[in-house]
Amino acid sequence: MKWLSAGLIFVNLSTVAGLLFGMAGNGLNELSAILALASGGAFALAAYLGTSDATTWHYIANLPAGESSRSLPQKHYGHVWLWAMAACFALFALRSFCWLLYIDGEQLKIQSPHNLGDLALHITFIKYFANGVALWPDNPIYVFSRLRYPAGMDLFNGLLFLVHVDLTRGLVWTGLIASLATLYAFYRWAGTFGIAGFLFNGGIAGFEFFRTLKFVDYQDGKTIAWKSIPLTMFVTQRGLLYAIPAGLLLLWSWRERFWRTDVQNRDRTPLPFWVELSLYASMPLFHFHTFLALSIVLFFLFIFECLQPLKFIVDLIRKEGVVGVRRLISDRARWGEFLGHTRVHALTVVAGALLPASFFVWLTTDHFRAGSMLKLHLGWVMSDPEFGRSNLFQFWFDNFGVLIPLTLYLSAVCGWRLWRSGVKGNEQLPKEIAFLLPAFAIFVSGLLVKFAPWEWDNLKLMVWAYFLVLPFLWSDLIVRWSMPIRVGVCIALFGSGFVSLFGGLAAGRPGFEFSDRGELDALGVALRKLPAETRFAAYPTYNHPLLLQGRKVVLGYPGHLWTEGFEYTDAYNWLTSLMQGSGDWREIARVLRVRCIFWGREEMKNYPSSKRPWEATAPLVASGDWGAIYDLEPTTARH
């Protein structure tokens, strides 16, 4: 885990340092990017040296208790199923990220149909940061807000872009390295079974293959909510490239710290405290839902930490009564006995993260204004006309197949074992109970509360319940069954996801047109005349060339505005009136804080009846085959 810890800290603290340098220097530049990346590299070296993995090599995550001594790491790495999963992961990563954004003649194309809008938004943010806007910046896709998005990964790629790493190469290599980190993180958290669980999640939709004999992403249908995690989340939600391996590293560290570190080596904790704190406290900058999930896990770990000292006090009262408590308070020699039963690691992590995490949440939610998106909403997407079913059983079985029954059975089995054995003396709760309870809480939270305007986005939180369950579903249940039953259960769990994953990878074979290279490059040259803070009036679409150059517009793609919780109807109507050249267009431009009007191919197509009065009254800044830019404030240019 040394390399994983070092790599994640490099990304983490390079990004945080870049943010701080950008805030102090009123924007990023090449020098601040170099300093930020160098700072991240120095901390990565410290993380590598400080991470301890020696005490955990004896444990193999996908074996049940008592069987770990049979296998050494070398044998485990040579296991055929591990290499099979690694090969599948490699095929997914190479296909998804090497063709993430590529050149085809004069066109820029992308491979994934899920990624048309998302990749455009991330490129907007990357170029926006690299253009040197003051941090934390205005929202480039909504005029009346600060940037309301956990754009940590885009800020990191912006740093790479500033040190002359090509945008496409930066996106590709970030995706490939993140895939390798995720593969290893899942292996160490949940073994080979965990890797399969990530790649091939699904229900029963993919078994349509046996009727059609065609590899298609059957889970991509509008009626299926539990879609392929790799295709619809990992590739499209760039924050998960960092959040999944970082979250799994923290879960691994907490499991090692509380349950597997030998008493003799307790001082050699898996991750240094500062590494845990940095990864957890800055998570809101990268992925807010992962931060919520980790916070729920820490809450339960804190509760479990409190059980042992509480049990010590209860036993003391039983044996010695109130007199024993008085002696404990007055006799310092007995304090050590009591404190030996007290561990407050979870509380220490949360307390240390409180201020920095609050700061990052404050930044990425437009000073907490995005909190209005949180609403009580029962049933997740079951009431949605597309995802809903006529009855509960059909909804859950169609989406999750045998996963829900297996998880419930696992919970019952683990609860029965705990009831029979009890927790004796100074023993801790079994690790499976300690992680299954927060998994249940996370899942129920997604069913009761809407964490985003679109209910489906709750999966960004609920997926962590799935990740928490995976290692114990295998080690405490499935592996204890006979081989034929194991094979059948794994096919039932992962067969649909296997078909859907490889069917989805084939879906984008011809590619999807994204942007005209010549138009984009020519516009980039023309925009150098204008400050990075300039706000443009243009038609709101996801791949507008202004956005792909990292420039601010009045409104971006309506789908993006909706998912970020903006009520944009009035602004959209005002923008339409402005672009149609209504009589009060100047006043509307002032209200919308417009500095320049862009008139190009999309504007001509969507505002064909426009009077274009600015052509007669506003200076022409630049023009070309891509269109024209008119400056409404030539004498009050902002620098």
N, C-alpha and C positions, 0 to 999 in steps of 0.2 A: 504493500500500500504506500510505500515511500514515494514512488513516482506519481501515483495518483494524487496524493496529498500535495506534493510539490507543484504539479501541473495546475490543480485547482486553485491553490494559493496564488500562483502566478497570474491567472486570469482575474481572480478576485481582487487582489491588492493592486494590480496594474489598473484595473477599472476604477477602484476607489481613489487611488492616487490621481488618476486622470481627471476624475470628477473634482477633487479638491483643487488641483492645479488650474482647472478650467474655471472654477468659481473664483479663485484668487486672482487669476490673470485675465478675467473677463472674456474667456474663450480659450480654446485649445489651439496650439500650433505645433510645428514639428519638434521644437525644443521641449515643450511640455510633454509631448507624446514620448519622446526618448527618455525623459526623466521618469515618467510614469512606468514605462515598461522595464526600465532598469531597476526601479524600486521593487516592482513585482518580482523580478528575477532574484534580487537579493533575499526577499522574504521566502521565495520558493526554495532556495538553497537551505535556509534555516528550517523550513518545514520538512525538507527531505532528511536533514540530519536529526531532527527532533522526533520524527515519527518512528514508533516502535512496532515491529511486526513479528519479532522473534518469538513472542509468547503464544502466538496464535497459529503458527504453521501446522501444529499437530491437528488442528480442527478442520474438517472438511464439511462445508456448509450443507451439502445435500445428503448427508448420512444421518441416520437416527442416532440418538444417544446410545453410547456403548459400542458403536461400530467405528468410531473415528480412528482408533489405533490400527485398524487394518490397512489403511491407505496412507502412503506418503504423498507429498505434493507432486513428485515426479511421476508416480503412477497415475495420479488423478489427472494431471495434464495430458497424459497419453490416452485417456479414456475416449473411446470412439464417440460417445454421445457428446462429450464436450467439444471435440473437434468438429463434429457435425453441426452443432449450434454455432460455433465460431465461424464455420464456412457460410452458414445461412446469414449470420450477422454481417459478414464481409460482403456478400452479394447485395444485401439490402443497402449497406452504407455506400458501396462503390456506385451502385446504380442511382441511388437517391442524391448523392452529393457531388459526384463527378459530373453529373448532368443537371446540377441544381440550376445553373445559369450558364448557358454556352452560346457560342457564335455559330450561326448557320447562314453563310453568305452575308447579306446586309442586315440580317435580323438577329436580335438577341432572343433566345428561346429558353423556356424552362421545361423540365421533365414532368413535374407533378401537377395534375389538374387541381389538387388541393391548395397549391402554393401560389396561384396567380396573384391574389390580393395580398396575402401575407408577406410574400417576398418583396413585393413592391413597397409595402409599408416599412419593412426593415431596411431596405436600401435607402429609403427616404431618411430614416433616422441616422443611418451610418454617415451618409453624405452631409446631413444637417450638422451633426457633431463635428465632422472634419472641416466644414466650412468656417468654423471658428466662432459660432454664435455663443453669446454669454450663457453660462450654465448657472442654475437650471433653466432651460430655455422656454420661450413661448412654444405653444403647440403649433407645429408646422401644418396641421390639417384642420385646425379649428381656431378661429380668430379670437375668441373670447375666453381663452383658457391657457394655462401653462401646460407643458407636456404631461399628459396623464397616462403614463405607460411605464412599466418596469423594464427600461431599455438598457440594462447593464451590458448584455452581450453585444448590442449594437454600438454602445460606447466603446467597448473593447475593440471591435472591428474598425471603428472610427480611428482609434489610436494606431492600429496597423496600417490603415490607409494613409495616415499622416506621415508614417515612416516609409512610404513608397511601396507598400505591399499592394499589389493590384487588387481591386475590389473583388473580382470573380475568384482569384486564387485565394484570397483571404476567406471568402465564404466557403469555398470547397475544403480547404485545409482545416478550417475551424470545425466543419461538420465531420470530417473524417477522424480527426483527433478526438473530438467529443464522442464519436461512436466507439472508438477503441476504449476510451475511459468508461463509457457506460457498460460496455461488454464486461470489462474487468470488475467494475463495481457490482454488477449483478451477480457475477460469479462468486465474489467474496461474500456478498450478502445472502444469496439464496442458491448458490451452486448452479449446475447445468439446468436444473428445473426452472430456476429464476430467469435465466436467459431465454428459455423457451417461452416462459410466461410473458415476458416483455414482447418478444417478436410475434407470438401467435395468439394473443388474446382474442377471444371471440365467443360466440354462442353456438347457434345451430345454422345460421344463414349460409355459411360456406359449404354445408353438406349438400347444397343444391348442385354442387359439382358432380355428384354421382348420377344426377339426372341429365345434365347437359354435357358432362365430360369436357368442360371448358374452365380454364383458370381465369377467373374474373374476381374483382373485389366485391363479393356479394355483400359485405358489411358496409359498403359505401352507399347502400340504398337509403332513400329518404326516411324509411320507416325504422331503420336500425340506429339506436342511440350508442351502443357499445361498439364503436368503430375501431379500426386498427390503430393502436397507439403509435407505432412507428410512422405510419403514413400520414395520419391526420393530426398528430400532436408533435412528435419528435422532430420531424422535418419542417413543419410549418411554424411551430412556436419556438423561436430561437432561444428564448430564455430557458427552455427545458434542456438544451444542449449542455448547459452548465448545471441547472438545478437538479436534474436526475442523478448524475454521478456525485455531485456534492451532497445531496440529501442522503444517498445510499452510504456514502463515506461516513457521514455523521451517525446514521443508524448502526452501521458496523462498529464504529468507535464506542457508542453507548452500550451496545451488546457486549463488546469485549471488556469494557471498563467495569460493568456491573456483574457480569456472569462468568467471564472466562479468564480474567487475569488472575494468575496464581497469587496467593497471599504473599509468597516470598518476593514476587516481582511486581507488587502493587504500585510501587513508585514509578515503574516503567509503563506509564499509561500509553494506550495505542496512539492517540493524537495529543500533541501538546495542547494545553488549555487555550493558548492564544489562537491556535489553528481552529479549534472548535468554535471559539467565540467569533472569529473573523468570518468563517463560513456561515454561521447561523445569523449573526447580527446584520450582515449585508445582504442576506437572501432577498429582502423586499426590493432591492435594486434590480434583481434578476428575475424573480418569479414569486409573486405575492402568495399564490395558493400553496406553493411548497413551504413557504414560511409559516403559513397557518397550520399545515399538517405537522411540521416539525415542532411547532409550539404545543400542539395537542399532545404529541408524544412526550415532550418534556414535562408537561403538566402531570401526566400519569406517572412518569418516572419520579417526579417530586413526591407524589402521593405515596408511592411505594417506598421511597427513602424514609418517609415519616413513619411508616408502619413499624420498623424495627425499634427505634427509640420509644415509640408508644407502647410496644409490647414489653420492652424492658421495664418501663414505669409500671405497667399493669402487673407484671410478675413481681416487681418490688413491693407494690402495695399488698398483693396477696400474701407474700411471705412475711413482710415486716410491718405492714400497715402504714399509717400516716407518719409514724416515727421514722420509717425508712426513707420517706421523701424528705423529711427535715434533715436527716443525716446526709442525704445526697446533696442538699443545698449547702449545708454548712461545712461538710468535709471535702476539701479540695482534692484529697487523694482519691475520692470516689468519682470525681468529675471525669477523670480519664476513662474509668470504666463505662460511664454513661456515653461519653463522646465517642468511645470506640464503637458504639452501636449506631452512631449518627453519621450519615453521609448527606451532604447538601450540594452535590455536584450540579444537579439539575437546577436548583435554585440559584447557584452561583452563575451558571451560564446565562440564565434568564435575566438576573440582576445586572450582569455585565453588559448584556446586549440591549437593555431597555432604552438607553439614550440613543445609541447609534441606529438601532432598528427603527425607533420612532422617527428619527430624522429622515431615514430613507423612505419610510412610509409617507411622511409629510411631503417629501419631494415628489414622489411618484403618484400621489393622489391629488395633486393641485391643492396642496395645503389642507388635506383631509376632505376636500369637497366631493371627492368620488365616493365617500362613504354612503352617500344617498342611494347607491346602487344596491346596498344590502337590504333585503326584504324577506319577510317570512313568506315562504312559498312551499306548500306541502306537496310531496310526491315527485320532485325533480321534474322530468319531462313527461310523466304519465298522463298529464292533462293536455299535452300538446297534440293538436289534430293530426300531425304527421307521425310522431313517435308513439302515440298512445295506442292501446289495444282495448278490446272489448272487456277483458278481465285481467286481473293482476297476474295470474299464473302465466298467461300467454305473453304478457309484456316481459316478465323476468326470464322466462325460459327461452323465448326467441332471442333476447339480447345476450344472456349470460349462460345459457345452457345449464350444465351440471355444476358450474362454479358456486352458485349460491347454496344449493343443497350440500355440497362438499364442505363449504365453509361453516355452515350451521352444524354439520356433523362433527367437524373438527373442534368447534367451540364446545360442543356437548362432551366430546371425549376428553378434552383438556380439563374442562370443569369437573368431570367425574373423577379424573385422576387426582386433581387437587383436593377434592372433597374426601376421597379415600385416604390419601396420604397426609393431608394437612400440612401446615407450615410449622415445623417444630423448632424449638430453641431459637437460635439466631439465624435460621435459614431465611433466604430471600424467597419471594414468590418465583415460581418457574418463569423462565424467559418467555415461553409461549404465551402465558397469561398476560405478562407485562406488555407484550406487543399486540396481542389480539384485542385487548380492551381499547387502546387508542385507535386501532383500525376500525373497530365497531363505531366509536365516537365520530371518527372522520366521515365514515359512510353515512351515518345518520344525519350529521350536519348537512351533507349535500342533499339529503332528502327533505330537510325541513327549512333550509335557508337558501335564498337565491343570492349568490355571490357576484353575479354579473347580470347585465340586462338580458342576455340569452341564457336560458336555463341549462342548455347543453354544456355551457362552459364550466358548470360545476364539476365536470369530469376532471378538470385540472387539479381539483382538490381530491375528489373521490378516488382517483387512480392511485393515490398513496395508500389508501386502505388495501387495495389490491396488492401493491408492492410489499406491504407489511405482512400480509398473510402468506405470501408465496413460500418462504423458507419453511414455515411450520406446516403448511399443507402437505409438503413433501416429507419432511423429516419426522413428523409426529403422526402421519396418517398413511399416505399413499405407499411409502417405501416399506411399510410393515405388512403390506398385502402380498399375495403371490404374484409371480411374474405375469401371468395372463391378465389378471385384474389390473395390474399397474399399466400394462400396455393399453388395455381398453379405456381406462380412465384418462390416460394422457391423450389418446386419440379424441375422446369426447371433449376434453378441455381445449386442445390446441389444433384439432383438425380443421375447423372452420377458419381459424386465424391463419393457418399455413396457406390454405388456398387463397384467402383474401389478400395476404401479403404479397405473394408472388403474382397473383392476378393484378393487383394494384401497381406493381412495379412495371408490368408490361403495358399498362393502360396509357402511359405517356410516351410510347415508343416514337411516334412521329414528332413529338414536341409541340409546344404551344407558343405562338408568337407573343412576344413580350414588349419589344420596343425596336424602333429603327435606329441602328447604330450611328449612321451618318447624321441623322437629325439630332440625336442626343449629344453627340460630340460637338456639333456646330453650335447648338444652344449653350453648351457648357462654356465655350469660348466667349459668346456674346454676354453671358451673365457675369463675367469677371468685372464688367464695368459698374456693377451695382453692388451695394453692401449686402452682406449675408443676412441682415435683419429685414431686408425688403419684403413686404407682403404683397402678393400678386392676386389679382382677380382672374380666375380661369375656370374652365368647366371642371366640376368635381368628378374625377374618375381615378381609379386606383393606380394606373400606370401613366399618368400625365408626365410629360418630359420634365416639367418644372420640379415635380416631386422626386423624380429619379435623379435630379441634380441636387437634391437636398435643399430646395427652396420652399419658403413659406407661402401657402395659399390661403385664401379665405376659408374654403371648405375643401376637405379631401373627399375620398370615396364615402358615400353615405353608409355603406355597410360597416366601415371602420368607425365612423362617428357613432353609430348606434351601439356597437359593442363596447365603446368606451363610455357610454352613458350620457351622451349629449342630446339635448333637445335642440335640434338644428333647423326645425321647419321655418321659423321666421328668417333666420340667416340665409337659408336656401332661397326663399322668396325674394329677399332683398338682392341677393347675388344675381338672380335671374333678371330682376328689373334693371340692375346695373348693366349687365351684359346685353340686354335688349336695347340699351340706350334710352331709357325713359327720361322724361323731362327733368327729374330731380336726381339724375345719375351722379352728379358731383357730390351732393349731400349724402347719398347712399355710400359712395366711395369713402367719404370721411367717417361715417359711422362704422363701416367695415374695416377701417384703418388701412385702406388700399393705397399703396404707393405707385404700383404699376399695373397696367392692364395687359394681359397676354392674349393675343389673337392668333390662333393656329388652327390646325386641322379639326380638332375636337370642337372648338368654339364655332367654326364655320358650320359644322354638321348639326350642332345642337342649338344654335341661335341663328338660324338662317334669315330671320326677318329683322335682325338687329339694325338699328340706325347708325351705329358706330360713330357717335359724335366726337369721341376722343381723337379720331383721325384728323379732325380739323382744328382741334384746340390744344392737344397735348403733344409735346415733342416726341419724335420717334427715336428711341434709344438704339435699337438694332432690329434688323430684319433679315430674313433668309428663306430658304425652302421650308424651314420649320415653322415660320409665321413671323409675327412682329410683336415688339414690346413698346408700350407707350408710357412715358413717365408723367404722372399727374402732379408731382412736386419737384420740378427741376431746380427750383431756386432754394429749396430747403432740404437738400439731400442730407440724410443722416449717415454718419460714419461710425 
